[in-house]
């Protein structure tokens, strides 16, 4: 692929505006919202004020009806209702794990479904957001990767996941109270759900700008982490246009192993990826890059792997998240033994890097890392088929 070729437009994204009918306001950027209100007849002298008012009702107060926008005149509210709608993805099912993790199956335009996971922790709560229906990357250890990519999510469908989770948590501010008076149940967003965020860059960027806007949901950029498998040409752009924290699905210390685990490595190998990462903290002013490393028994969990990992990331402000493999039906791998994971972590820690071992959450409801897959579009593959695609079969 040439340098000028598009990276993020491989898959159709359903447009915000259908051929006929009202426009969904959820997901419009501030400029797009102004343009839409102007086109609907808002006087130019008023459009900045009106767009600010509508924005605050949507993203600061969580209002779902134009009738509730009480600082707007009745005739203006009627105009809004005629031209616009406020729509979020539909919650099809909601499962709560024994550890409090919540998994939502949500339906988007076209009847497709994605999964969203909320993970409560002491003093914080993290929402794992999806960016695509399915995934193109076919990472061999990931259940989501066995589901074919259908399409990109729109900005509205991405930020809509945040809004519906806040609905479920009852976290919109009470009438008459400022949002900062409320406890943040949803304090962090991780773009680690279904899909590769950097293959849907523009919609992810716009959704996160909405989430970070100080007059709305108002999450700090340091509360948002984008996880990529290594779409190298978009890494600098992420720093410049979003500025959030970055996580990388690394998972191997040689190109031979990473080619099997994370096939995008065949396009941008470890050396190219690390070159792009070395510039990221400077570009985005982020403290550290998180290297995600799933622990696979007898595949990538040796002492030699740990020592190679330390050498590879030298010079990059980093921490290494060690992820015990979350098994799923037909998975071609096993989780590394706990003793092996601890030994691996100890080598990294002694080299001066934070090496937390992620506690699996929501395994009983298939909500753990790498387990997400929309129920109605599960590809029914045998273990042999999955192993063959992962390049693990003996044949």
SEFITI-767536 format. One record per residue (C-alpha): residue number from 1; chain; residue in three letters; z, x, y negated. Coordinates in pm, 1 decimal. Example, Ala and Ser with C-alpha at 12.3 -4.5 7.8 and 13.67 -1.06 7.14 Angstrom:
(lovo 1, 'A', 'ALA', (780.0, 1230.0, 450.0))
(lovo 2, 'A', 'SER', (714.0, 1367.0, 106.0))
END
This chain:
(lovo 1, 'A', 'UNK', (0.0, 0.0, 0.0))
(lovo 2, 'A', 'UNK', (-94.2, 138.5, -343.0))
(lovo 3, 'A', 'UNK', (163.5, 182.6, -616.4))
(lovo 4, 'A', 'UNK', (14.9, -103.5, -816.5))
(lovo 5, 'A', 'UNK', (26.6, -355.0, -532.8))
(lovo 6, 'A', 'UNK', (290.2, -629.8, -560.8))
(lovo 7, 'A', 'UNK', (601.9, -580.1, -353.9))
(lovo 8, 'A', 'UNK', (783.7, -910.7, -398.5))
(lovo 9, 'A', 'UNK', (508.3, -1171.9, -379.0))
(lovo 10, 'A', 'UNK', (421.9, -1153.4, -10.2))
(lovo 11, 'A', 'UNK', (541.1, -1509.6, 52.1))
(lovo 12, 'A', 'UNK', (483.5, -1835.8, -130.9))
(lovo 13, 'A', 'UNK', (771.6, -1967.2, -335.2))
(lovo 14, 'A', 'UNK', (774.1, -2344.6, -387.6))
(lovo 15, 'A', 'UNK', (733.8, -2394.2, -764.0))
(lovo 16, 'A', 'UNK', (1018.2, -2539.9, -967.4))
(lovo 17, 'A', 'UNK', (793.1, -2821.0, -1090.2))
(lovo 18, 'A', 'UNK', (620.1, -3037.9, -833.0))
(lovo 19, 'A', 'UNK', (269.4, -3167.7, -915.9))
(lovo 20, 'A', 'UNK', (420.9, -3483.0, -1064.2))
(lovo 21, 'A', 'UNK', (770.4, -3588.3, -1157.7))
(lovo 22, 'A', 'UNK', (1069.6, -3447.3, -1343.2))
(lovo 23, 'A', 'UNK', (1160.1, -3077.6, -1366.7))
(lovo 24, 'A', 'UNK', (1477.5, -2948.8, -1204.8))
(lovo 25, 'A', 'UNK', (1685.6, -2775.9, -1471.6))
(lovo 26, 'A', 'UNK', (1884.6, -2575.8, -1216.7))
(lovo 27, 'A', 'UNK', (1739.4, -2227.0, -1195.6))
(lovo 28, 'A', 'UNK', (1557.0, -2220.4, -1529.2))
(lovo 29, 'A', 'UNK', (1635.9, -1912.3, -1735.4))
(lovo 30, 'A', 'UNK', (1755.4, -1964.7, -2091.4))
(lovo 31, 'A', 'UNK', (1404.4, -1908.3, -2226.5))
(lovo 32, 'A', 'UNK', (1251.5, -2139.2, -1966.7))
(lovo 33, 'A', 'UNK', (1508.8, -2405.3, -2052.3))
(lovo 34, 'A', 'UNK', (1421.8, -2381.3, -2423.2))
(lovo 35, 'A', 'UNK', (1050.4, -2409.5, -2344.9))
(lovo 36, 'A', 'UNK', (1110.2, -2711.2, -2120.7))
(lovo 37, 'A', 'UNK', (1319.6, -2890.9, -2383.5))
(lovo 38, 'A', 'UNK', (1056.4, -2818.7, -2649.3))
(lovo 39, 'A', 'UNK', (781.3, -2955.3, -2425.2))
(lovo 40, 'A', 'UNK', (987.4, -3271.2, -2369.0))
(lovo 41, 'A', 'UNK', (1008.7, -3337.9, -2744.0))
(lovo 42, 'A', 'UNK', (1319.1, -3157.9, -2867.7))
(lovo 43, 'A', 'UNK', (1267.4, -3063.1, -3234.9))
(lovo 44, 'A', 'UNK', (1215.2, -2689.1, -3274.1))
(lovo 45, 'A', 'UNK', (1505.2, -2660.1, -3518.8))
(lovo 46, 'A', 'UNK', (1740.2, -2808.5, -3259.9))
(lovo 47, 'A', 'UNK', (1617.5, -2646.5, -2941.3))
(lovo 48, 'A', 'UNK', (1850.1, -2345.0, -2945.4))
(lovo 49, 'A', 'UNK', (2157.3, -2562.5, -2995.8))
(lovo 50, 'A', 'UNK', (2045.2, -2823.0, -2740.9))
(lovo 51, 'A', 'UNK', (1962.9, -2564.9, -2476.8))
(lovo 52, 'A', 'UNK', (2304.7, -2403.5, -2523.9))
(lovo 53, 'A', 'UNK', (2472.8, -2741.5, -2485.4))
(lovo 54, 'A', 'UNK', (2280.0, -2831.4, -2169.9))
(lovo 55, 'A', 'UNK', (2337.8, -2484.0, -2028.3))
(lovo 56, 'A', 'UNK', (2714.0, -2511.4, -2071.2))
(lovo 57, 'A', 'UNK', (2724.5, -2856.2, -1912.5))
(lovo 58, 'A', 'UNK', (2531.9, -2727.6, -1610.3))
(lovo 59, 'A', 'UNK', (2690.7, -2389.7, -1546.8))
(lovo 60, 'A', 'UNK', (3026.4, -2393.4, -1723.4))
(lovo 61, 'A', 'UNK', (3138.1, -2747.1, -1642.1))
(lovo 62, 'A', 'UNK', (2935.0, -2827.0, -1330.9))
(lovo 63, 'A', 'UNK', (2808.2, -3162.5, -1458.6))
(lovo 64, 'A', 'UNK', (2551.4, -3342.3, -1240.1))
(lovo 65, 'A', 'UNK', (2461.3, -3637.7, -1462.6))
(lovo 66, 'A', 'UNK', (2307.4, -3640.6, -1808.6))
(lovo 67, 'A', 'UNK', (2531.6, -3938.1, -1891.4))
(lovo 68, 'A', 'UNK', (2832.1, -3702.3, -1871.7))
(lovo 69, 'A', 'UNK', (2692.1, -3469.5, -2140.4))
(lovo 70, 'A', 'UNK', (2903.0, -3643.8, -2400.3))
(lovo 71, 'A', 'UNK', (2828.5, -3418.4, -2698.8))
(lovo 72, 'A', 'UNK', (2462.4, -3525.2, -2683.6))
(lovo 73, 'A', 'UNK', (2338.8, -3847.4, -2843.2))
(lovo 74, 'A', 'UNK', (2261.6, -4134.9, -2603.8))
(lovo 75, 'A', 'UNK', (1890.4, -4136.6, -2689.3))
(lovo 76, 'A', 'UNK', (1870.3, -3760.3, -2622.3))
(lovo 77, 'A', 'UNK', (2046.4, -3806.0, -2288.9))
(lovo 78, 'A', 'UNK', (1795.3, -4076.3, -2202.7))
(lovo 79, 'A', 'UNK', (1510.6, -3838.2, -2286.9))
(lovo 80, 'A', 'UNK', (1662.3, -3573.8, -2059.6))
(lovo 81, 'A', 'UNK', (1695.3, -3821.9, -1774.8))
(lovo 82, 'A', 'UNK', (1331.1, -3921.3, -1817.1))
(lovo 83, 'A', 'UNK', (1193.5, -3566.1, -1796.8))
(lovo 84, 'A', 'UNK', (1446.7, -3372.2, -1591.3))
(lovo 85, 'A', 'UNK', (1674.3, -3374.1, -1288.8))
(lovo 86, 'A', 'UNK', (1979.2, -3172.4, -1183.5))
(lovo 87, 'A', 'UNK', (1938.2, -3099.1, -813.9))
(lovo 88, 'A', 'UNK', (2106.7, -2858.1, -574.3))
(lovo 89, 'A', 'UNK', (2025.1, -2776.5, -213.1))
(lovo 90, 'A', 'UNK', (2158.1, -3045.4, 20.5))
(lovo 91, 'A', 'UNK', (2455.7, -2959.1, 239.0))
(lovo 92, 'A', 'UNK', (2355.5, -3059.4, 593.2))
(lovo 93, 'A', 'UNK', (2667.9, -2930.5, 767.6))
(lovo 94, 'A', 'UNK', (2987.7, -2745.9, 685.7))
(lovo 95, 'A', 'UNK', (3192.0, -2553.3, 940.2))
(lovo 96, 'A', 'UNK', (3528.8, -2389.4, 878.5))
(lovo 97, 'A', 'UNK', (3638.6, -2094.9, 1091.8))
(lovo 98, 'A', 'UNK', (3990.4, -2037.8, 1218.3))
(lovo 99, 'A', 'UNK', (4017.5, -1759.5, 959.1))
(lovo 100, 'A', 'UNK', (3917.2, -1991.6, 674.1))
(lovo 101, 'A', 'UNK', (3555.2, -1874.6, 646.1))
(lovo 102, 'A', 'UNK', (3321.3, -2161.4, 553.0))
(lovo 103, 'A', 'UNK', (2959.6, -2177.0, 666.9))
(lovo 104, 'A', 'UNK', (2719.5, -2421.2, 503.4))
(lovo 105, 'A', 'UNK', (2381.7, -2517.6, 642.0))
(lovo 106, 'A', 'UNK', (2180.9, -2628.5, 338.9))
(lovo 107, 'A', 'UNK', (1841.6, -2795.2, 316.7))
(lovo 108, 'A', 'UNK', (1591.7, -2699.9, 47.5))
(lovo 109, 'A', 'UNK', (1251.5, -2832.5, -62.0))
(lovo 110, 'A', 'UNK', (1012.0, -2879.9, 227.4))
(lovo 111, 'A', 'UNK', (1293.1, -2959.2, 469.1))
(lovo 112, 'A', 'UNK', (1369.2, -2593.4, 542.3))
(lovo 113, 'A', 'UNK', (1725.0, -2475.7, 595.6))
(lovo 114, 'A', 'UNK', (1927.8, -2166.1, 512.7))
(lovo 115, 'A', 'UNK', (2288.0, -2066.5, 574.2))
(lovo 116, 'A', 'UNK', (2550.7, -1976.7, 314.3))
(lovo 117, 'A', 'UNK', (2894.3, -1831.4, 391.5))
(lovo 118, 'A', 'UNK', (3214.7, -1832.2, 185.9))
(lovo 119, 'A', 'UNK', (3478.7, -1574.6, 284.3))
(lovo 120, 'A', 'UNK', (3828.6, -1625.3, 139.1))
(lovo 121, 'A', 'UNK', (4048.5, -1321.2, 89.8))
(lovo 122, 'A', 'UNK', (4376.9, -1261.1, -84.2))
(lovo 123, 'A', 'UNK', (4315.9, -1279.4, -458.8))
(lovo 124, 'A', 'UNK', (3940.3, -1327.0, -427.1))
(lovo 125, 'A', 'UNK', (3663.9, -1513.6, -250.6))
(lovo 126, 'A', 'UNK', (3314.2, -1390.4, -166.6))
(lovo 127, 'A', 'UNK', (3001.9, -1602.0, -125.4))
(lovo 128, 'A', 'UNK', (2725.4, -1462.9, 95.9))
(lovo 129, 'A', 'UNK', (2399.2, -1600.7, -45.4))
(lovo 130, 'A', 'UNK', (2054.9, -1627.4, 115.6))
(lovo 131, 'A', 'UNK', (1732.9, -1536.6, -66.6))
(lovo 132, 'A', 'UNK', (1464.9, -1633.3, 187.5))
(lovo 133, 'A', 'UNK', (1412.4, -1880.5, 470.6))
(lovo 134, 'A', 'UNK', (1407.2, -1641.1, 764.1))
(lovo 135, 'A', 'UNK', (1319.2, -1274.8, 721.2))
(lovo 136, 'A', 'UNK', (1023.0, -1040.1, 761.3))
(lovo 137, 'A', 'UNK', (1221.3, -730.7, 850.4))
(lovo 138, 'A', 'UNK', (1296.3, -794.2, 1220.6))
(lovo 139, 'A', 'UNK', (1595.3, -559.3, 1226.3))
(lovo 140, 'A', 'UNK', (1667.0, -546.9, 1596.7))
(lovo 141, 'A', 'UNK', (2046.5, -592.0, 1571.3))
(lovo 142, 'A', 'UNK', (2026.5, -889.9, 1333.9))
(lovo 143, 'A', 'UNK', (2009.4, -1252.2, 1453.2))
(lovo 144, 'A', 'UNK', (1844.4, -1359.7, 1126.4))
(lovo 145, 'A', 'UNK', (1565.3, -1112.2, 1195.0))
(lovo 146, 'A', 'UNK', (1458.8, -1311.5, 1501.7))
(lovo 147, 'A', 'UNK', (1367.2, -1605.9, 1276.8))
(lovo 148, 'A', 'UNK', (1021.5, -1592.4, 1123.9))
(lovo 149, 'A', 'UNK', (995.1, -1583.9, 747.1))
(lovo 150, 'A', 'UNK', (893.5, -1920.1, 603.5))
(lovo 151, 'A', 'UNK', (914.9, -1869.0, 227.6))
(lovo 152, 'A', 'UNK', (1108.0, -1727.8, -65.1))
(lovo 153, 'A', 'UNK', (1381.5, -1934.1, -226.3))
(lovo 154, 'A', 'UNK', (1344.1, -2033.1, -590.7))
(lovo 155, 'A', 'UNK', (1594.1, -1919.4, -851.7))
(lovo 156, 'A', 'UNK', (1733.0, -2275.4, -849.2))
(lovo 157, 'A', 'UNK', (1780.9, -2270.0, -473.6))
(lovo 158, 'A', 'UNK', (1961.9, -1935.6, -496.4))
(lovo 159, 'A', 'UNK', (2199.3, -2016.9, -782.0))
(lovo 160, 'A', 'UNK', (2229.7, -2366.4, -633.4))
(lovo 161, 'A', 'UNK', (2411.2, -2210.6, -336.9))
(lovo 162, 'A', 'UNK', (2674.6, -2079.1, -577.7))
(lovo 163, 'A', 'UNK', (2706.5, -2418.0, -743.8))
(lovo 164, 'A', 'UNK', (2743.0, -2617.4, -422.1))
(lovo 165, 'A', 'UNK', (3010.1, -2375.2, -298.9))
(lovo 166, 'A', 'UNK', (3199.9, -2422.9, -624.0))
(lovo 167, 'A', 'UNK', (3166.4, -2798.7, -569.0))
(lovo 168, 'A', 'UNK', (3319.1, -2767.5, -222.5))
(lovo 169, 'A', 'UNK', (3599.2, -2543.1, -348.5))
(lovo 170, 'A', 'UNK', (3676.9, -2778.1, -639.1))
(lovo 171, 'A', 'UNK', (3653.1, -2484.9, -874.7))
(lovo 172, 'A', 'UNK', (3477.1, -2628.5, -1178.0))
(lovo 173, 'A', 'UNK', (3721.0, -2640.9, -1471.9))
(lovo 174, 'A', 'UNK', (3919.5, -2958.1, -1522.5))
(lovo 175, 'A', 'UNK', (3816.4, -3163.5, -1828.1))
(lovo 176, 'A', 'UNK', (3957.0, -3016.2, -2145.2))
(lovo 177, 'A', 'UNK', (4036.8, -2677.5, -1989.9))
(lovo 178, 'A', 'UNK', (3852.0, -2353.7, -2049.2))
(lovo 179, 'A', 'UNK', (3701.6, -2195.5, -1735.6))
(lovo 180, 'A', 'UNK', (3912.9, -1881.5, -1778.9))
(lovo 181, 'A', 'UNK', (4225.2, -2093.7, -1727.1))
(lovo 182, 'A', 'UNK', (4111.1, -2163.1, -1371.4))
(lovo 183, 'A', 'UNK', (4182.1, -1950.1, -1066.0))
(lovo 184, 'A', 'UNK', (3863.2, -1789.1, -935.9))
(lovo 185, 'A', 'UNK', (3822.1, -1898.8, -577.5))
(lovo 186, 'A', 'UNK', (3460.7, -1778.6, -581.7))
(lovo 187, 'A', 'UNK', (3497.2, -1444.0, -752.6))
(lovo 188, 'A', 'UNK', (3220.0, -1239.8, -588.8))
(lovo 189, 'A', 'UNK', (2860.9, -1287.4, -474.8))
(lovo 190, 'A', 'UNK', (2691.1, -1076.9, -210.4))
(lovo 191, 'A', 'UNK', (2317.7, -1112.4, -154.4))
(lovo 192, 'A', 'UNK', (2357.4, -1043.8, 216.1))
(lovo 193, 'A', 'UNK', (2256.5, -1376.2, 368.5))
(lovo 194, 'A', 'UNK', (1917.3, -1464.8, 512.8))
(lovo 195, 'A', 'UNK', (1623.2, -1262.5, 385.4))
(lovo 196, 'A', 'UNK', (1551.8, -938.6, 198.6))
(lovo 197, 'A', 'UNK', (1644.9, -995.4, -169.4))
(lovo 198, 'A', 'UNK', (1405.1, -729.8, -299.3))
(lovo 199, 'A', 'UNK', (1109.2, -909.8, -139.9))
(lovo 200, 'A', 'UNK', (1197.7, -1200.7, -370.4))
(lovo 201, 'A', 'UNK', (1293.2, -997.1, -674.4))
(lovo 202, 'A', 'UNK', (1205.8, -1226.1, -967.2))
(lovo 203, 'A', 'UNK', (1387.1, -1530.1, -829.4))
(lovo 204, 'A', 'UNK', (1691.7, -1326.5, -727.5))
(lovo 205, 'A', 'UNK', (1701.7, -1163.9, -1072.2))
(lovo 206, 'A', 'UNK', (1679.3, -1495.3, -1256.6))
(lovo 207, 'A', 'UNK', (1945.3, -1656.9, -1037.0))
(lovo 208, 'A', 'UNK', (2186.1, -1367.6, -1085.9))
(lovo 209, 'A', 'UNK', (2129.9, -1363.4, -1462.7))
(lovo 210, 'A', 'UNK', (2233.5, -1729.2, -1461.9))
(lovo 211, 'A', 'UNK', (2542.6, -1646.9, -1254.3))
(lovo 212, 'A', 'UNK', (2634.8, -1362.5, -1491.7))
(lovo 213, 'A', 'UNK', (2577.5, -1554.6, -1815.6))
(lovo 214, 'A', 'UNK', (2905.8, -1555.4, -2014.0))
(lovo 215, 'A', 'UNK', (2857.7, -1918.5, -2121.6))
(lovo 216, 'A', 'UNK', (2821.9, -2040.2, -1765.3))
(lovo 217, 'A', 'UNK', (2947.3, -1928.5, -1424.5))
(lovo 218, 'A', 'UNK', (3030.9, -1598.7, -1596.1))
(lovo 219, 'A', 'UNK', (3060.4, -1351.2, -1309.4))
(lovo 220, 'A', 'UNK', (3064.2, -983.1, -1401.2))
(lovo 221, 'A', 'UNK', (2771.4, -776.6, -1275.1))
(lovo 222, 'A', 'UNK', (3033.1, -570.2, -1090.9))
(lovo 223, 'A', 'UNK', (3121.9, -884.4, -895.8))
(lovo 224, 'A', 'UNK', (2767.7, -911.7, -758.2))
(lovo 225, 'A', 'UNK', (2635.7, -689.8, -480.1))
(lovo 226, 'A', 'UNK', (2274.3, -689.9, -369.6))
(lovo 227, 'A', 'UNK', (2206.2, -562.6, -19.4))
(lovo 228, 'A', 'UNK', (1864.4, -419.1, 64.7))
(lovo 229, 'A', 'UNK', (1722.9, -270.5, 381.7))
(lovo 230, 'A', 'UNK', (1536.7, -18.8, 167.1))
(lovo 231, 'A', 'UNK', (1255.6, -165.1, -44.9))
(lovo 232, 'A', 'UNK', (1229.6, 162.1, -233.0))
(lovo 233, 'A', 'UNK', (989.5, 63.5, -516.9))
(lovo 234, 'A', 'UNK', (1225.8, -214.4, -631.9))
(lovo 235, 'A', 'UNK', (1552.5, -18.1, -633.6))
(lovo 236, 'A', 'UNK', (1516.3, 124.5, -986.8))
(lovo 237, 'A', 'UNK', (1401.4, -215.9, -1109.7))
(lovo 238, 'A', 'UNK', (1718.5, -370.8, -968.1))
(lovo 239, 'A', 'UNK', (1927.5, -132.4, -1174.6))
(lovo 240, 'A', 'UNK', (1727.8, -196.9, -1490.9))
(lovo 241, 'A', 'UNK', (1683.8, -575.2, -1471.6))
(lovo 242, 'A', 'UNK', (1997.6, -691.0, -1286.1))
(lovo 243, 'A', 'UNK', (2243.7, -401.3, -1303.8))
(lovo 244, 'A', 'UNK', (2456.4, -527.2, -1016.1))
(lovo 245, 'A', 'UNK', (2618.7, -317.1, -746.8))
(lovo 246, 'A', 'UNK', (2395.0, -201.3, -464.1))
(lovo 247, 'A', 'UNK', (2447.3, -195.0, -90.3))
(lovo 248, 'A', 'UNK', (2203.8, -45.3, 159.2))
(lovo 249, 'A', 'UNK', (2161.6, -145.8, 522.7))
(lovo 250, 'A', 'UNK', (2148.9, 209.7, 649.8))
(lovo 251, 'A', 'UNK', (2265.8, 198.4, 1012.1))
(lovo 252, 'A', 'UNK', (2115.3, 525.8, 1140.1))
(lovo 253, 'A', 'UNK', (2106.4, 896.3, 1059.7))
(lovo 254, 'A', 'UNK', (1761.1, 985.4, 1197.2))
(lovo 255, 'A', 'UNK', (1423.4, 829.4, 1125.3))
(lovo 256, 'A', 'UNK', (1362.6, 785.4, 1498.2))
(lovo 257, 'A', 'UNK', (1665.8, 559.8, 1542.0))
(lovo 258, 'A', 'UNK', (1630.2, 384.0, 1206.4))
(lovo 259, 'A', 'UNK', (1265.1, 301.3, 1282.6))
(lovo 260, 'A', 'UNK', (1395.3, 91.3, 1573.6))
(lovo 261, 'A', 'UNK', (1698.7, -59.0, 1403.5))
(lovo 262, 'A', 'UNK', (1547.6, -117.4, 1058.2))
(lovo 263, 'A', 'UNK', (1166.2, -120.7, 1092.5))
(lovo 264, 'A', 'UNK', (1109.8, -107.2, 715.2))
(lovo 265, 'A', 'UNK', (1202.2, 259.8, 760.6))
(lovo 266, 'A', 'UNK', (848.3, 315.7, 890.2))
(lovo 267, 'A', 'UNK', (725.6, 224.2, 540.3))
(lovo 268, 'A', 'UNK', (992.1, 401.0, 334.7))
(lovo 269, 'A', 'UNK', (1183.5, 653.5, 542.9))
(lovo 270, 'A', 'UNK', (1535.3, 786.8, 501.8))
(lovo 271, 'A', 'UNK', (1430.5, 1069.9, 270.0))
(lovo 272, 'A', 'UNK', (1240.6, 837.0, 33.1))
(lovo 273, 'A', 'UNK', (1526.3, 587.6, 35.9))
(lovo 274, 'A', 'UNK', (1788.5, 850.2, -46.6))
(lovo 275, 'A', 'UNK', (1577.0, 986.1, -333.7))
(lovo 276, 'A', 'UNK', (1570.8, 636.6, -489.4))
(lovo 277, 'A', 'UNK', (1944.8, 588.2, -434.8))
(lovo 278, 'A', 'UNK', (2037.5, 915.0, -604.8))
(lovo 279, 'A', 'UNK', (1909.0, 775.5, -934.3))
(lovo 280, 'A', 'UNK', (2065.7, 429.2, -898.5))
(lovo 281, 'A', 'UNK', (2422.8, 491.4, -1016.1))
(lovo 282, 'A', 'UNK', (2291.6, 654.4, -1333.9))
(lovo 283, 'A', 'UNK', (2045.6, 374.0, -1402.8))
(lovo 284, 'A', 'UNK', (2289.0, 86.0, -1351.8))
(lovo 285, 'A', 'UNK', (2616.1, 259.3, -1442.6))
(lovo 286, 'A', 'UNK', (2750.2, 149.7, -1104.8))
(lovo 287, 'A', 'UNK', (3039.3, 346.8, -959.7))
(lovo 288, 'A', 'UNK', (2928.4, 375.7, -599.4))
(lovo 289, 'A', 'UNK', (2657.6, 267.3, -363.0))
(lovo 290, 'A', 'UNK', (2778.7, 101.0, -45.6))
(lovo 291, 'A', 'UNK', (2618.9, 223.9, 274.8))
(lovo 292, 'A', 'UNK', (2640.7, -46.7, 540.5))
(lovo 293, 'A', 'UNK', (2654.3, 93.4, 890.4))
(lovo 294, 'A', 'UNK', (2669.9, -139.1, 1191.2))
(lovo 295, 'A', 'UNK', (2843.6, 23.2, 1487.6))
(lovo 296, 'A', 'UNK', (2627.2, -0.5, 1799.0))
(lovo 297, 'A', 'UNK', (2759.8, 136.0, 2126.6))
(lovo 298, 'A', 'UNK', (2580.5, 454.5, 2239.6))
(lovo 299, 'A', 'UNK', (2309.6, 407.3, 1973.5))
(lovo 300, 'A', 'UNK', (2439.6, 534.1, 1638.7))
(lovo 301, 'A', 'UNK', (2813.5, 587.3, 1683.8))
(lovo 302, 'A', 'UNK', (2854.9, 951.5, 1791.7))
(lovo 303, 'A', 'UNK', (3049.0, 1221.3, 1608.1))
(lovo 304, 'A', 'UNK', (2712.2, 1389.1, 1542.9))
(lovo 305, 'A', 'UNK', (2591.3, 1071.9, 1370.1))
(lovo 306, 'A', 'UNK', (2899.3, 1070.8, 1148.5))
(lovo 307, 'A', 'UNK', (2844.8, 1433.1, 1047.5))
(lovo 308, 'A', 'UNK', (2473.3, 1375.5, 979.9))
(lovo 309, 'A', 'UNK', (2561.8, 1073.1, 764.7))
(lovo 310, 'A', 'UNK', (2792.6, 1285.9, 550.8))
(lovo 311, 'A', 'UNK', (2517.8, 1542.9, 494.8))
(lovo 312, 'A', 'UNK', (2259.7, 1277.4, 409.5))
(lovo 313, 'A', 'UNK', (2461.8, 1103.8, 139.6))
(lovo 314, 'A', 'UNK', (2588.7, 1422.8, -23.3))
(lovo 315, 'A', 'UNK', (2547.1, 1394.5, -400.9))
(lovo 316, 'A', 'UNK', (2546.2, 1013.5, -404.5))
(lovo 317, 'A', 'UNK', (2860.4, 832.5, -527.1))
(lovo 318, 'A', 'UNK', (2917.1, 625.8, -215.1))
(lovo 319, 'A', 'UNK', (3142.1, 443.9, 23.7))
(lovo 320, 'A', 'UNK', (3054.2, 363.5, 384.0))
(lovo 321, 'A', 'UNK', (3126.5, 18.0, 521.6))
(lovo 322, 'A', 'UNK', (3153.4, 39.3, 898.1))
(lovo 323, 'A', 'UNK', (3061.2, -295.2, 1053.6))
(lovo 324, 'A', 'UNK', (3158.0, -368.9, 1413.7))
(lovo 325, 'A', 'UNK', (2846.7, -526.5, 1565.6))
(lovo 326, 'A', 'UNK', (2870.6, -905.4, 1566.9))
(lovo 327, 'A', 'UNK', (2719.5, -1010.9, 1896.5))
(lovo 328, 'A', 'UNK', (2490.9, -1313.4, 1930.7))
(lovo 329, 'A', 'UNK', (2316.9, -1479.7, 2228.2))
(lovo 330, 'A', 'UNK', (2051.1, -1244.6, 2366.4))
(lovo 331, 'A', 'UNK', (2151.3, -950.6, 2147.4))
(lovo 332, 'A', 'UNK', (2015.2, -619.8, 2283.7))
(lovo 333, 'A', 'UNK', (2322.2, -420.3, 2173.4))
(lovo 334, 'A', 'UNK', (2696.5, -405.1, 2224.4))
(lovo 335, 'A', 'UNK', (2974.8, -340.9, 1976.0))
(lovo 336, 'A', 'UNK', (3108.9, 13.9, 1972.0))
(lovo 337, 'A', 'UNK', (3453.0, 55.0, 2125.8))
(lovo 338, 'A', 'UNK', (3736.3, 35.2, 1874.1))
(lovo 339, 'A', 'UNK', (3847.1, 391.5, 1953.9))
(lovo 340, 'A', 'UNK', (3493.5, 518.0, 1884.2))
(lovo 341, 'A', 'UNK', (3474.0, 327.9, 1552.8))
(lovo 342, 'A', 'UNK', (3808.4, 475.5, 1442.1))
(lovo 343, 'A', 'UNK', (3695.8, 828.4, 1533.1))
(lovo 344, 'A', 'UNK', (3370.9, 780.7, 1339.0))
(lovo 345, 'A', 'UNK', (3563.6, 648.0, 1037.0))
(lovo 346, 'A', 'UNK', (3807.5, 938.0, 1051.8))
(lovo 347, 'A', 'UNK', (3529.0, 1198.0, 1026.0))
(lovo 348, 'A', 'UNK', (3386.0, 1024.2, 719.5))
(lovo 349, 'A', 'UNK', (3727.4, 981.0, 558.3))
(lovo 350, 'A', 'UNK', (3814.4, 1348.0, 603.6))
(lovo 351, 'A', 'UNK', (3488.1, 1437.8, 429.3))
(lovo 352, 'A', 'UNK', (3614.6, 1254.8, 119.9))
(lovo 353, 'A', 'UNK', (3440.3, 916.2, 150.5))
(lovo 354, 'A', 'UNK', (3600.3, 574.3, 173.5))
(lovo 355, 'A', 'UNK', (3517.7, 437.4, 516.9))
(lovo 356, 'A', 'UNK', (3665.5, 87.2, 554.1))
(lovo 357, 'A', 'UNK', (3605.1, -91.6, 882.1))
(lovo 358, 'A', 'UNK', (3494.4, -444.4, 803.2))
(lovo 359, 'A', 'UNK', (3702.9, -709.9, 974.0))
(lovo 360, 'A', 'UNK', (3462.7, -954.8, 1142.1))
(lovo 361, 'A', 'UNK', (3497.3, -1297.4, 980.6))
(lovo 362, 'A', 'UNK', (3375.6, -1634.8, 1101.7))
(lovo 363, 'A', 'UNK', (3254.2, -1515.3, 1441.5))
(lovo 364, 'A', 'UNK', (3365.0, -1840.6, 1604.4))
(lovo 365, 'A', 'UNK', (3118.2, -2035.2, 1386.5))
(lovo 366, 'A', 'UNK', (2840.0, -1769.6, 1397.0))
(lovo 367, 'A', 'UNK', (2901.3, -1688.7, 1030.1))
(lovo 368, 'A', 'UNK', (2961.6, -1315.6, 1063.8))
(lovo 369, 'A', 'UNK', (2736.0, -1041.5, 930.6))
(lovo 370, 'A', 'UNK', (2399.7, -1044.3, 1109.0))
(lovo 371, 'A', 'UNK', (2459.2, -1380.5, 1278.8))
(lovo 372, 'A', 'UNK', (2304.0, -1617.4, 1023.9))
(lovo 373, 'A', 'UNK', (2011.2, -1822.3, 1141.6))
(lovo 374, 'A', 'UNK', (1921.1, -2179.7, 1045.6))
(lovo 375, 'A', 'UNK', (1995.3, -2407.4, 1337.9))
(lovo 376, 'A', 'UNK', (1673.4, -2610.5, 1335.0))
(lovo 377, 'A', 'UNK', (1444.8, -2307.8, 1322.2))
(lovo 378, 'A', 'UNK', (1602.6, -2080.9, 1584.0))
(lovo 379, 'A', 'UNK', (1344.1, -1885.1, 1776.7))
(lovo 380, 'A', 'UNK', (1423.5, -1925.4, 2143.9))
(lovo 381, 'A', 'UNK', (1365.6, -1574.6, 2273.3))
(lovo 382, 'A', 'UNK', (1490.0, -1418.1, 2593.0))
(lovo 383, 'A', 'UNK', (1695.8, -1100.1, 2590.4))
(lovo 384, 'A', 'UNK', (1395.6, -915.0, 2739.8))
(lovo 385, 'A', 'UNK', (1169.1, -1032.5, 2454.7))
(lovo 386, 'A', 'UNK', (1420.4, -922.9, 2192.5))
(lovo 387, 'A', 'UNK', (1468.1, -584.8, 2360.6))
(lovo 388, 'A', 'UNK', (1092.5, -533.9, 2381.0))
(lovo 389, 'A', 'UNK', (1050.8, -607.1, 2009.0))
(lovo 390, 'A', 'UNK', (1334.6, -365.8, 1933.7))
(lovo 391, 'A', 'UNK', (1159.5, -95.2, 2134.6))
(lovo 392, 'A', 'UNK', (1446.8, -77.1, 2379.9))
(lovo 393, 'A', 'UNK', (1281.5, -190.4, 2700.8))
(lovo 394, 'A', 'UNK', (1231.5, 63.9, 2975.7))
(lovo 395, 'A', 'UNK', (875.0, -43.5, 3034.3))
END
